[in-house]
Amino acid sequence: MTFTFTALLRLGWLPWVLDVLFLAGALPKPVLTVQPDSVVYMKTTVTFLCEGTTGAKVYRLYRDGYQYLRHTENPQNPKNKAEFSISKITHHQAGQYHCQYQTRDGWSEYSDALELVVTAYSKSSLSARPIPMVTEGENVTLQCASWQQYDRFILMKEGPQRLFWTLDSQYNFYTRQFQALFSVGPVTSNQRWTFRCYSFNKYRPQLWSEPSEPLELLVSGQLPFSPSLSVKPNSTVHSGDNVTLLCQSTDQVDTFILSKEGAAHQPQPLKSKFQVQEFQAEFSMSAVTSDISGTYRCYGSQDSSPYLLSHASAPVELTVLGEVTMTPQITSVTSLSTTTASEIQDHTVENLIRMGFAAMILTVLGILVFEAWGSQRRAQRAAEK
């Protein structure tokens, strides 16, 4: 018992433990909340709100079991809540928070834990496999990835009630990145499916990376029409050319979305224009390269539910060939090549002959020098005798 008492005293937990033992249940448990969010960027100002009961005189805020801030109420106007503000928060303020309050009857029990996460590391990337366009009832794989090593990845689904999934990171030897693959679904059309990705290390679980760019899954086949897709000037072009992909529909479309098969990132939408009795949008690409080659489809959406798409257009195959080069006349090229090769061969033979003579001369000189040195040594030995 003495050891336990001493350990609690040294750790600073004894007052907390005694309060819980003797006062728990005497007063209602306070409720602790935080604004603007429990996951915040570095240097954000956060405000904790501890809601107790009318007549409370003192409020305390604890971080990781230690008293962090204290708030004393005006005795003439006691309130049932207290605010604790922290300006320009850093990673040192990340952790688990509790609060409690005191009335004339004593101290309340502690609030439930509230975990404050501070994002400080560089952001990870988030993509969908195979593409962000899905049909209702389908499952999709979301990939969190980072060039920086992290122990774990967190996938967050945004919305009124946020959902979190956590997976250990795995190293991908092909991409040379750390990653985690989350299976999501089945996807339904009655809600939005917007995600962000975070990452962290086990030794600092409250210190996360900055959030990835948002990725929204788009549910296709929810509007009863298919737009058309065409390419100008041609579906086969050369590297460096300009290309325009034209989406069109006689049905009302507020936004067109162009999708490339196999592209896992969020496609770029483009507002439609009403021209010649139809809705259309032109996706222009200048100085194209071979990376642009692929199969494209077009979708339409309406502003009332931008995540619900039409059926896909018929696919269009775009092929980008290499650069066009001027072809010289064959006769001049042949003549030039023959003459140049002959001259090069003649110079090569001459150089080999010169190198052979030089090597022979160096060998003879080496023999003469060695012989002279040997004669000198023999003469010295004879003189010594």
Secondary structure, DSSP 8 states (H G I E B T S, - for coil): -HHHHHHHHHHT-HHHHHHHHHHTTTS---EEEEES-SEEETT--EEEEEE--TT--EEEEEETTEEEEEEE--TTS--SEEEEEESS--GGG-EEEEEEEEETTEE------EEEEEEEE---EEEEES-SEEETT--EEEEEEESS--SEEEEEE-SSS-EEEEEE-EEETTTTEEEEEEEE----SSS-EEEEEEEE-TT-TTEEE-----EEEEEEEEES---EEEEES-SEEETT--EEEEEEESS--SEEEEEETT--S---EEE-EEETTEEEEEEEE-S--GGG-EEEEEEEEETTEEEEEE-----EEEEEE--------HHHHHHHHHHHHHHHHHHHHHHHHHHHHHHHHHHHHHHHHHHHHHHHHHHHHHHH-
